[in-house]
Amino acid sequence: MAGREHLGQCGYRPHWGVGRHIFGSQIFDYWLDPYGREHEHWTDGDQLTAAISPKLVPLSDVMGVQWGAERPSRD
């Protein structure tokens, strides 16, 4: 949240987030640069080891957002 506040104070425009990615559990927010390009700002990814078993999930589970608002259009 400190990084989000800093980017806003520097004049960047927030585009989407704050949310949490399903895989990796990173907390994210997306920003637009002055040219309209989108950049992800994230932190706090999970550490995975060989002791963690892989599992299959439906594609619909990985395309969403765990919490937070739905992704806005780029229009």
Secondary structure by P-SEA (a helix, b strand, c coil): caaaaaaaaacccccccccccccccccbbbbbcccbbbbbbccbbbbbccccccccccaaaaacccccccccccc
